[in-house]
Structures are given as structure tokens and as C-alpha cells.
Amino acid sequence: MATLNYYDVILKPVVTEKSMNGMADKKYTFLVHPEANKTQIKEAVEKMFDTKVAKVNTMNIQGKKKRRGMVVGTTAKQKKAIVTLAADSKDIEVFAGL
């Protein structure tokens, strides 16, 4: 695989009730590229949002089974990252108006 640039790593933020509650503890949730590792995710968040990252937790989400008549298929798999910012870093601006 070709190397990932930092702007290719983070796909979009996850906006759910649980992720919004985590923002009080400086935890932000993003959908990331399936082949990105924790180091790449940390560097991407630090470069894109000009913050200091303390910890990155990742999880792989398998695709759900869906049926359409007799045909059974699966939706696309995803990778989610929960990024914890350092205590002295500023908040991420993407989530400021939510």
C-alpha cells in the first residue's frame, strides 16, 4: 500500500450522544482509514487541529449483514479512533458549535 498522508488518515468525526459526552474529558471520536495505525492517527490529529495528543485508542468495526431478498451481503467495515488530548491542549474547533 502507498503511504498515507496525514489528511488521508482522518475521514470524518463521529457525532453521537456518547461521543459528545466524552468531549468533556477531552476525548474525540473519528472514523479513520482502515489501514492507519495509532502513530499515524496521532500525527494527523496534531497536524490538522494544532493540539497535543495524549492517547489514541482504536477499534475495528465489522460490516453488518444485510439482506435483499435471498441475497445476503455485508456493509463496509470501518475503523474508529478515540483520541484523548493532553490536559494543557486546546479543544478541537470542529466540535465547538455542536
CNS distance restraints for C-alpha pairs under 8 A (distance, minus, plus):
assign (resid   4 and name CA) (resid   8 and name CA) 6.09 0.50 0.50
assign (resid   4 and name CA) (resid   9 and name CA) 6.61 0.50 0.50
assign (resid   4 and name CA) (resid  36 and name CA) 7.63 0.50 0.50
assign (resid   5 and name CA) (resid   9 and name CA) 6.72 0.50 0.50
assign (resid   6 and name CA) (resid  10 and name CA) 7.52 0.50 0.50
assign (resid   6 and name CA) (resid  40 and name CA) 7.11 0.50 0.50
assign (resid   6 and name CA) (resid  41 and name CA) 7.75 0.50 0.50
assign (resid   6 and name CA) (resid  43 and name CA) 7.01 0.50 0.50
assign (resid   6 and name CA) (resid  44 and name CA) 4.53 0.50 0.50
assign (resid   6 and name CA) (resid  47 and name CA) 7.56 0.50 0.50
assign (resid   6 and name CA) (resid  48 and name CA) 7.85 0.50 0.50
assign (resid   7 and name CA) (resid  44 and name CA) 6.68 0.50 0.50
assign (resid   7 and name CA) (resid  48 and name CA) 7.48 0.50 0.50
assign (resid   8 and name CA) (resid  33 and name CA) 7.21 0.50 0.50
assign (resid   9 and name CA) (resid  32 and name CA) 5.53 0.50 0.50
assign (resid   9 and name CA) (resid  33 and name CA) 5.13 0.50 0.50
assign (resid   9 and name CA) (resid  36 and name CA) 6.33 0.50 0.50
assign (resid   9 and name CA) (resid  40 and name CA) 7.26 0.50 0.50
assign (resid   9 and name CA) (resid  41 and name CA) 6.45 0.50 0.50
assign (resid   9 and name CA) (resid  44 and name CA) 6.68 0.50 0.50
assign (resid  10 and name CA) (resid  30 and name CA) 6.71 0.50 0.50
assign (resid  10 and name CA) (resid  31 and name CA) 6.34 0.50 0.50
assign (resid  10 and name CA) (resid  32 and name CA) 4.53 0.50 0.50
assign (resid  10 and name CA) (resid  33 and name CA) 6.43 0.50 0.50
assign (resid  10 and name CA) (resid  41 and name CA) 7.22 0.50 0.50
assign (resid  10 and name CA) (resid  44 and name CA) 7.16 0.50 0.50
assign (resid  10 and name CA) (resid  45 and name CA) 7.85 0.50 0.50
assign (resid  11 and name CA) (resid  30 and name CA) 7.24 0.50 0.50
assign (resid  11 and name CA) (resid  31 and name CA) 5.51 0.50 0.50
assign (resid  11 and name CA) (resid  32 and name CA) 5.16 0.50 0.50
assign (resid  11 and name CA) (resid  33 and name CA) 6.61 0.50 0.50
assign (resid  12 and name CA) (resid  30 and name CA) 5.77 0.50 0.50
assign (resid  12 and name CA) (resid  31 and name CA) 5.39 0.50 0.50
assign (resid  12 and name CA) (resid  32 and name CA) 7.21 0.50 0.50
assign (resid  13 and name CA) (resid  28 and name CA) 7.98 0.50 0.50
assign (resid  13 and name CA) (resid  29 and name CA) 6.05 0.50 0.50
assign (resid  13 and name CA) (resid  30 and name CA) 4.22 0.50 0.50
assign (resid  13 and name CA) (resid  31 and name CA) 6.04 0.50 0.50
assign (resid  14 and name CA) (resid  19 and name CA) 6.92 0.50 0.50
assign (resid  14 and name CA) (resid  29 and name CA) 5.48 0.50 0.50
assign (resid  14 and name CA) (resid  30 and name CA) 5.24 0.50 0.50
assign (resid  14 and name CA) (resid  31 and name CA) 6.50 0.50 0.50
assign (resid  15 and name CA) (resid  19 and name CA) 6.27 0.50 0.50
assign (resid  15 and name CA) (resid  20 and name CA) 6.79 0.50 0.50
assign (resid  15 and name CA) (resid  29 and name CA) 7.91 0.50 0.50
assign (resid  16 and name CA) (resid  20 and name CA) 6.15 0.50 0.50
assign (resid  17 and name CA) (resid  21 and name CA) 6.35 0.50 0.50
assign (resid  18 and name CA) (resid  22 and name CA) 6.47 0.50 0.50
assign (resid  19 and name CA) (resid  23 and name CA) 6.67 0.50 0.50
assign (resid  19 and name CA) (resid  27 and name CA) 7.71 0.50 0.50
assign (resid  19 and name CA) (resid  28 and name CA) 6.68 0.50 0.50
assign (resid  19 and name CA) (resid  29 and name CA) 6.14 0.50 0.50
assign (resid  20 and name CA) (resid  24 and name CA) 7.73 0.50 0.50
assign (resid  21 and name CA) (resid  25 and name CA) 7.99 0.50 0.50
assign (resid  22 and name CA) (resid  26 and name CA) 6.60 0.50 0.50
assign (resid  22 and name CA) (resid  27 and name CA) 5.09 0.50 0.50
assign (resid  22 and name CA) (resid  28 and name CA) 6.76 0.50 0.50
assign (resid  23 and name CA) (resid  27 and name CA) 4.98 0.50 0.50
assign (resid  23 and name CA) (resid  28 and name CA) 5.93 0.50 0.50
assign (resid  25 and name CA) (resid  84 and name CA) 7.92 0.50 0.50
assign (resid  26 and name CA) (resid  84 and name CA) 5.74 0.50 0.50
assign (resid  26 and name CA) (resid  85 and name CA) 5.52 0.50 0.50
assign (resid  26 and name CA) (resid  86 and name CA) 7.80 0.50 0.50
assign (resid  26 and name CA) (resid  87 and name CA) 7.86 0.50 0.50
assign (resid  26 and name CA) (resid  91 and name CA) 7.25 0.50 0.50
assign (resid  27 and name CA) (resid  82 and name CA) 6.36 0.50 0.50
assign (resid  27 and name CA) (resid  83 and name CA) 5.49 0.50 0.50
assign (resid  27 and name CA) (resid  84 and name CA) 4.44 0.50 0.50
assign (resid  27 and name CA) (resid  85 and name CA) 6.50 0.50 0.50
assign (resid  28 and name CA) (resid  82 and name CA) 5.59 0.50 0.50
assign (resid  28 and name CA) (resid  83 and name CA) 5.18 0.50 0.50
assign (resid  28 and name CA) (resid  84 and name CA) 6.51 0.50 0.50
assign (resid  29 and name CA) (resid  80 and name CA) 7.05 0.50 0.50
assign (resid  29 and name CA) (resid  81 and name CA) 5.69 0.50 0.50
assign (resid  29 and name CA) (resid  82 and name CA) 4.47 0.50 0.50
assign (resid  29 and name CA) (resid  83 and name CA) 6.25 0.50 0.50
assign (resid  30 and name CA) (resid  80 and name CA) 5.80 0.50 0.50
assign (resid  30 and name CA) (resid  81 and name CA) 5.33 0.50 0.50
assign (resid  30 and name CA) (resid  82 and name CA) 6.54 0.50 0.50
assign (resid  30 and name CA) (resid  83 and name CA) 7.87 0.50 0.50
assign (resid  31 and name CA) (resid  78 and name CA) 7.22 0.50 0.50
assign (resid  31 and name CA) (resid  79 and name CA) 5.92 0.50 0.50
assign (resid  31 and name CA) (resid  80 and name CA) 4.58 0.50 0.50
assign (resid  31 and name CA) (resid  81 and name CA) 6.31 0.50 0.50
assign (resid  32 and name CA) (resid  36 and name CA) 7.02 0.50 0.50
assign (resid  32 and name CA) (resid  41 and name CA) 7.71 0.50 0.50
assign (resid  32 and name CA) (resid  78 and name CA) 7.69 0.50 0.50
assign (resid  32 and name CA) (resid  79 and name CA) 5.64 0.50 0.50
assign (resid  32 and name CA) (resid  80 and name CA) 5.82 0.50 0.50
assign (resid  32 and name CA) (resid  81 and name CA) 6.61 0.50 0.50
assign (resid  33 and name CA) (resid  78 and name CA) 7.79 0.50 0.50
assign (resid  33 and name CA) (resid  79 and name CA) 6.58 0.50 0.50
assign (resid  34 and name CA) (resid  60 and name CA) 7.81 0.50 0.50
assign (resid  34 and name CA) (resid  78 and name CA) 6.21 0.50 0.50
assign (resid  34 and name CA) (resid  79 and name CA) 5.19 0.50 0.50
assign (resid  36 and name CA) (resid  40 and name CA) 6.09 0.50 0.50
assign (resid  36 and name CA) (resid  41 and name CA) 6.66 0.50 0.50
assign (resid  37 and name CA) (resid  41 and name CA) 6.31 0.50 0.50
assign (resid  38 and name CA) (resid  42 and name CA) 6.11 0.50 0.50
assign (resid  38 and name CA) (resid  56 and name CA) 6.11 0.50 0.50
assign (resid  38 and name CA) (resid  57 and name CA) 7.41 0.50 0.50
assign (resid  38 and name CA) (resid  58 and name CA) 7.24 0.50 0.50
assign (resid  39 and name CA) (resid  43 and name CA) 6.26 0.50 0.50
assign (resid  40 and name CA) (resid  44 and name CA) 6.09 0.50 0.50
assign (resid  41 and name CA) (resid  45 and name CA) 6.24 0.50 0.50
assign (resid  41 and name CA) (resid  56 and name CA) 7.62 0.50 0.50
assign (resid  41 and name CA) (resid  81 and name CA) 7.94 0.50 0.50
assign (resid  42 and name CA) (resid  46 and name CA) 6.22 0.50 0.50
assign (resid  42 and name CA) (resid  53 and name CA) 6.33 0.50 0.50
assign (resid  42 and name CA) (resid  55 and name CA) 7.91 0.50 0.50
assign (resid  42 and name CA) (resid  56 and name CA) 6.77 0.50 0.50
assign (resid  42 and name CA) (resid  83 and name CA) 7.74 0.50 0.50
assign (resid  43 and name CA) (resid  47 and name CA) 6.12 0.50 0.50
assign (resid  44 and name CA) (resid  48 and name CA) 5.93 0.50 0.50
assign (resid  45 and name CA) (resid  49 and name CA) 5.77 0.50 0.50
assign (resid  45 and name CA) (resid  50 and name CA) 7.44 0.50 0.50
assign (resid  45 and name CA) (resid  51 and name CA) 7.27 0.50 0.50
assign (resid  45 and name CA) (resid  53 and name CA) 7.52 0.50 0.50
assign (resid  46 and name CA) (resid  50 and name CA) 5.10 0.50 0.50
assign (resid  46 and name CA) (resid  51 and name CA) 5.03 0.50 0.50
assign (resid  46 and name CA) (resid  52 and name CA) 5.87 0.50 0.50
assign (resid  46 and name CA) (resid  53 and name CA) 6.59 0.50 0.50
assign (resid  47 and name CA) (resid  51 and name CA) 7.62 0.50 0.50
assign (resid  49 and name CA) (resid  92 and name CA) 6.18 0.50 0.50
assign (resid  49 and name CA) (resid  93 and name CA) 7.56 0.50 0.50
assign (resid  51 and name CA) (resid  85 and name CA) 7.34 0.50 0.50
assign (resid  51 and name CA) (resid  89 and name CA) 5.57 0.50 0.50
assign (resid  51 and name CA) (resid  90 and name CA) 6.21 0.50 0.50
assign (resid  51 and name CA) (resid  91 and name CA) 7.58 0.50 0.50
assign (resid  51 and name CA) (resid  92 and name CA) 7.59 0.50 0.50
assign (resid  52 and name CA) (resid  85 and name CA) 5.94 0.50 0.50
assign (resid  52 and name CA) (resid  86 and name CA) 5.65 0.50 0.50
assign (resid  52 and name CA) (resid  89 and name CA) 5.59 0.50 0.50
assign (resid  53 and name CA) (resid  83 and name CA) 7.00 0.50 0.50
assign (resid  53 and name CA) (resid  84 and name CA) 6.09 0.50 0.50
assign (resid  53 and name CA) (resid  85 and name CA) 4.36 0.50 0.50
assign (resid  53 and name CA) (resid  86 and name CA) 5.47 0.50 0.50
assign (resid  54 and name CA) (resid  83 and name CA) 7.82 0.50 0.50
assign (resid  54 and name CA) (resid  84 and name CA) 5.64 0.50 0.50
assign (resid  54 and name CA) (resid  85 and name CA) 5.11 0.50 0.50
assign (resid  54 and name CA) (resid  86 and name CA) 4.82 0.50 0.50
assign (resid  55 and name CA) (resid  83 and name CA) 6.04 0.50 0.50
assign (resid  55 and name CA) (resid  84 and name CA) 5.06 0.50 0.50
assign (resid  55 and name CA) (resid  85 and name CA) 6.92 0.50 0.50
assign (resid  56 and name CA) (resid  81 and name CA) 6.70 0.50 0.50
assign (resid  56 and name CA) (resid  82 and name CA) 5.84 0.50 0.50
assign (resid  56 and name CA) (resid  83 and name CA) 4.64 0.50 0.50
assign (resid  56 and name CA) (resid  84 and name CA) 6.20 0.50 0.50
assign (resid  57 and name CA) (resid  81 and name CA) 5.62 0.50 0.50
assign (resid  57 and name CA) (resid  82 and name CA) 5.13 0.50 0.50
assign (resid  57 and name CA) (resid  83 and name CA) 6.49 0.50 0.50
assign (resid  58 and name CA) (resid  79 and name CA) 7.11 0.50 0.50
assign (resid  58 and name CA) (resid  80 and name CA) 5.70 0.50 0.50
assign (resid  58 and name CA) (resid  81 and name CA) 4.33 0.50 0.50
assign (resid  58 and name CA) (resid  82 and name CA) 6.28 0.50 0.50
assign (resid  59 and name CA) (resid  79 and name CA) 5.79 0.50 0.50
assign (resid  59 and name CA) (resid  80 and name CA) 5.35 0.50 0.50
assign (resid  59 and name CA) (resid  81 and name CA) 6.44 0.50 0.50
assign (resid  60 and name CA) (resid  77 and name CA) 7.54 0.50 0.50
assign (resid  60 and name CA) (resid  78 and name CA) 6.08 0.50 0.50
assign (resid  60 and name CA) (resid  79 and name CA) 4.53 0.50 0.50
assign (resid  60 and name CA) (resid  80 and name CA) 6.43 0.50 0.50
assign (resid  61 and name CA) (resid  77 and name CA) 5.69 0.50 0.50
assign (resid  61 and name CA) (resid  78 and name CA) 5.09 0.50 0.50
assign (resid  61 and name CA) (resid  79 and name CA) 5.79 0.50 0.50
assign (resid  61 and name CA) (resid  80 and name CA) 7.35 0.50 0.50
assign (resid  62 and name CA) (resid  76 and name CA) 7.51 0.50 0.50
assign (resid  62 and name CA) (resid  77 and name CA) 4.68 0.50 0.50
assign (resid  62 and name CA) (resid  78 and name CA) 6.63 0.50 0.50
assign (resid  63 and name CA) (resid  74 and name CA) 5.47 0.50 0.50
assign (resid  63 and name CA) (resid  75 and name CA) 4.62 0.50 0.50
assign (resid  63 and name CA) (resid  76 and name CA) 5.03 0.50 0.50
assign (resid  63 and name CA) (resid  77 and name CA) 4.40 0.50 0.50
assign (resid  63 and name CA) (resid  78 and name CA) 7.39 0.50 0.50
assign (resid  64 and name CA) (resid  74 and name CA) 5.33 0.50 0.50
assign (resid  64 and name CA) (resid  75 and name CA) 5.40 0.50 0.50
assign (resid  64 and name CA) (resid  76 and name CA) 7.80 0.50 0.50
assign (resid  65 and name CA) (resid  72 and name CA) 6.95 0.50 0.50
assign (resid  65 and name CA) (resid  73 and name CA) 5.76 0.50 0.50
assign (resid  65 and name CA) (resid  74 and name CA) 4.40 0.50 0.50
assign (resid  65 and name CA) (resid  75 and name CA) 6.61 0.50 0.50
assign (resid  66 and name CA) (resid  72 and name CA) 5.91 0.50 0.50
assign (resid  66 and name CA) (resid  73 and name CA) 5.44 0.50 0.50
assign (resid  66 and name CA) (resid  74 and name CA) 5.61 0.50 0.50
assign (resid  66 and name CA) (resid  75 and name CA) 7.11 0.50 0.50
assign (resid  67 and name CA) (resid  71 and name CA) 5.80 0.50 0.50
assign (resid  67 and name CA) (resid  72 and name CA) 4.57 0.50 0.50
assign (resid  67 and name CA) (resid  73 and name CA) 6.30 0.50 0.50
assign (resid  68 and name CA) (resid  72 and name CA) 6.55 0.50 0.50
assign (resid  85 and name CA) (resid  89 and name CA) 6.58 0.50 0.50
assign (resid  91 and name CA) (resid  96 and name CA) 7.93 0.50 0.50
assign (resid  92 and name CA) (resid  96 and name CA) 7.01 0.50 0.50
